[in-house]
Amino acid sequence: MSSVMIPANYKSLLGLYDTQKAIGLIKTIFQEKLCLALHLKRVTAPLFVLHGSGLNDDLNGVERPVAFDVPCLAEQAEIVHSLAKWKRYALYKYGFRPGQGLVTDMNAVRRDEDLDNLHSIYVDQWDWERVITARQRTIPFLQDTVRDIVDAVCATSDELRWKFPALKKIHLTREVTFITTQELEDRYPDLTPKERENAFAKEHGTICILQIGGKLKSGKPHDGRAPDYDDWTLNCDILFWHKPLNCALELSSMGIRVDADALRRQLAEAGCPQRAELPFHKMLLDGTLPLTMGGGIGQSRLCMLLLGKAHVGEVQVSLWDEDTVETCCAAGVELL
């Protein structure tokens, strides 16, 4: 079931034709700016991987991948949740060096997603990854990369507003305000994690929440993270305040990836040390895979943000329950 809410008096700033035109421009302009900022090369990526390879992203550890049998291989395959692990393997396989990286279009199906204004079972994002050195595994380096991404977002918005005058009322905060999950809990001890994000983003506009995954003083993590890709001490989420929905819109989850020590520590904390025997994890532990950082940047989320949309179905084609369709129709919201 969905949980959709269309704000009173909401009206799309662009009609269907201009919306489609703008989506195409966003995807072209932003990818170019991202590649220039982070020194990325576009590569082709898989839609599915073999079950048991350790390459699929476990997200919060409870989501079920869409799986199917491949008779000619006598194997089970899984549609990817994200490409967090595959990208690191690809950097090794293709011979990328420190300072170089890759970006790809990632399309996924997340069957267990709860549907609402921001969430769909269809996921489209730019998945990027770059090789770094041991000296770059620091919070300041992570913060500089976040600023580069936010600059690319804001520069894309500037170009779009010039091409579509109806979008001139959309203004993003270019300066990023950083805060750790523990600082956020200390600041808003009586709020839920999502309420903390909304309160802080409303105050500051563009925020970056650091160190997601590990337990806080309250005994619970701010949000779930798989233990075998991001280093929980060196990761973050980028969020923008989205006025049409009066909420924080998470655009990117990213971070510096685990090294061997962080992988062992986080597998133990998550209660799944047996993953160390999977092929991908063995390559990481024996030093075969390079040190990397990376993340995903939601394509539909970016389109929602830059076009001032109230529902993700206005910028992507997916499946919706009857309540969502009726609510959007009654509010004059046209789902693609």
N, C-alpha and C positions, 0 to 999 in steps of 0.2 A: 504494500500500500504506500501511497505517497503522502507527503505533508507539504502541500503547496499553498502559497498565500500571495495574491497579487495586490500590491498596495493600491489604496484608493486613489483615483484620478490618474493612475499610471497610463501613459501613452507612449508607444515606441517612437523614438526620434526619427527613425527611418522606415520607409515602407519596405515590402518584401524584396523588390528589385534592388534598391540601394543597399539593403542589408546584405544580400548575397554579394554584391559588388564590393562592399566594404570588408566582408569576411575574407575575400580573396586578397585584397590589398594588405590587410593585417598580416595574413600568413606569409606573404612575400616580404613585406617591409621588415617585420620583426625578425624573421629568420636571418635576413641579411645583416641586420644590426647586431644580433646575438653572435653570429659567426665572427664578425669583425671584432667585437668586444672581447670574446673569449678565445679567439684563434681556433675556430672549429671548422672541420670539414664534414660535409654531409655524406652519410653512408646508408646503405640499405640494411634493414633490420628484419628479424623474423616476426611472424605473427604467432607462431607456436614453437614450443620446445619439447623435448622428450621428458616424460615423467621420470623422476628419479635422477635427473642430471644435476639438480641443485641450482639450475640457472633461473628458474621462475622466482618471482618476488612473492614472498609470503605475506606482504603487507602487515596487517595486525595479527596474523597467525590463525585467523578463524575463517577467512574468506575462502570459498571453494573455487578452484579454477574450472573453467569449462574444459572438459576432457573428451577425447574420442580415440577410438582404436584406429591403427594404421595397419591393415591386414598385410600389405606387402612387406612391412618391416617387422611384423609380429610384435609391435610396440604400442604403448599408449602415449599420446601426445596431449599437451595442454596449451590452450591459448594463454598468452602471457598476461600477467597482471601489470607488470611494468618491465623495463629492461635494465634494471639497476645492476644486476650481476652480468648479464650478457655483454653490456657495454664494456665492462672492465676486461672481460676475456677478449673482446674484439680489439681493444687497444693493444693488448699483448700480441694477438695474432697478426694484426696489420702493421706492427712495428712502429707505433707512435712513440714519440720522445717527449721528455718533460717540456711543458709549455704548449704542446699540441693536443688537440682533442677532436671529438666527433660529435655530430648531432644527427638525429634521425626522427622521422615521423613515427610515432608509436600509436598503434590502434589496439585497443584491448576491450574485453568484455568482463565486467565485474558483476556477476549474476546476483550476488548477495547485497548489492548496494541498496540503501534506503533512498527512495526517490523523493526529491524536494526541488526547490527552485534552483539549487546549485548542483545537484547530483543526478546522474543518469547511469544506466547499466553500460552505456557506451562511453569509453574514455579515449580521448585524443589529446596527445601532448607532444611537445618537443622533448625528447629524451637526449640529454647531453652528458658527456664525460670527458675529462681531460687528465693527462698524466701530470703529476706533481712530484716534487722532491720531498724528502723527509723534513727539511727545514720549513717547508710551506704548510705543514700540518699544524696550523695555528688559527686561533680565533681572528686575529687581524687580517690574515689572508682570506679567510672565509668572508669577513665583513666587506673587504674590498671587492670580492667577486659579487656579492649581493648588490653592492652599489652599481656595479657595471650592468647587472641585469635590470635593475630598476631604471637606470638611465636609458637602456634600450626600450623599455616599456614606455617611458614618458616621451622619448623621441618619436616613437611610432604614433603615440597619441597626438603629438603636435602635427605630424604630417597628415594624419587622418582628419583632424579638425580643420585643416586648411582645405582639404578636398571636399569635405561635407560640412558646410556652414551650420547645419542643424545640430552638430556635435560640439559647438563652441562652448556650450555651458558645462561640458565635462572637464573638470580640472583635477589632476592628480598631484599629490604631494611628492616632490622629487627627493626631498631629504628623508632618509630612512632613520627611524628610531629603533635601536636595538634593546632587547631585554631578554633575560634568561627565564626559563620556565619557573625556576625557584623564586626569582624576583617577582614574577607575575603572581605566583601564589602568595607570597608575602604581602604584596600590595593589595590583593583582593581575596583574602582568606575565606570569605563567605560566599564567593561566586564559584560556579562550575568552570572548568577549563574554557569552554566555548564562550561563556559570559565574560570571562577575563579578557579573552581575545577581542571581543566586541567593545568592551569598555576602553581598552587601551588603544585600539585602532580608531575609535571615534574621537579620542583625544588628540591623536598624533597623525592620523591620515594614512601614512605608509609605515608599516612596522615589520620587524624581523624578530621572530621568537627563537632563541637559541637553546640548545641542549635538550632535545626532545627524545624521550624513550626511557631514560632511567627513572628510578623512583625518587619522588620529592620527599620533603620532611613529613608530609601527610601520609606517606606510605604508598601513594599511588603515582603512576606516571602522568604527565600532562596529557599525553596521547600515546598510542601504541606505535612502535616501530619494530620491524623485523631486526633480529640481532646480528645479521650477517651481511649488511651492506653499509649503512651509515655508522660512523663512530658517534655514539650518543653524547659524547662531550664536545663534538665538533660538527653538529648538524643544525638545521634551522628550517623554519617555514617563513615565506614572504607573504604578507597579507596587505591588502589595500582596503580602505574604507569605501564601501559601495553604497552611494546615496540612494539609488532606487529601492534597495531592499533594507536600508538602514542597518547594515551588518558588515562585519569583516569578511572579505572575500579572499580565501587562500588561493594564491596564484601558483606557488611553487613550493615543493618540498625538496630539499637539497642538503648536501653536506660533504664533508671530507670522509672518505670511505675507511672502513676498518683496516688496520694493519694486523699482523699476526697476533700481537698481544691483545688488542682490542677485541678481535674475533673470539679468542679463547675466553676472555672475561665476560663478554656479552652472551655467548652461548651458554656459559655456566649460569649466569644470572637468569637467563630465560628458561633454563631447565631443559635444554636440548643439545647437550654436548655431543651427541651422536652425529650431528650434522657435519662434524669435522671429518667424517669419513667419506663424504660426498666428493665427487671429482672436482668441482669448482673450489670447494673449501680446501682440499688438499693442495691445489695449485696456489692458493693464497697463503697457506701456512708454510709451504716450502720456499716461498719467495719467487715463484715463477711469475706471478701476476704483478704488474707495476702498482705503485702507490697512485691513487687517483682521487678526484673529487667529481661530483656530478649531481644531477637532479632531473626533475621533470617540470615542465612549464605547461600548464593546461592551455590548449588552443581554444577550446570553447570558453573556458573561464576568461581568457584574455579578450576574446570577442565580446563577452558579456560586459566586461569592465569598460572597454574602450567605446562601446556602442550604447552604454547605459541601459542594458536589457535587464528585465526582471525575472526571466526564466531561461534556463539553459536550452530548452527546446526551441527558443527563438533563433538559436545560432547553430544547432546541430539536429540531425535526424535520428530519433531513437524511438523507443516504445514507451507509452504512457498509459496508466490506468484510466478508467472511465472518469473518476473524480477529477483528476488533473485536467483531462481534456475539457470537461464541462466547466470547471472553474476558469480555465484560460479563455474558453469561448465566451463565457458570460462577461469577462473583463475586456474582451476585444483583443486578447493576446493571440497572435497567429503563430502556432507551432509549425515548424518545418516538417 
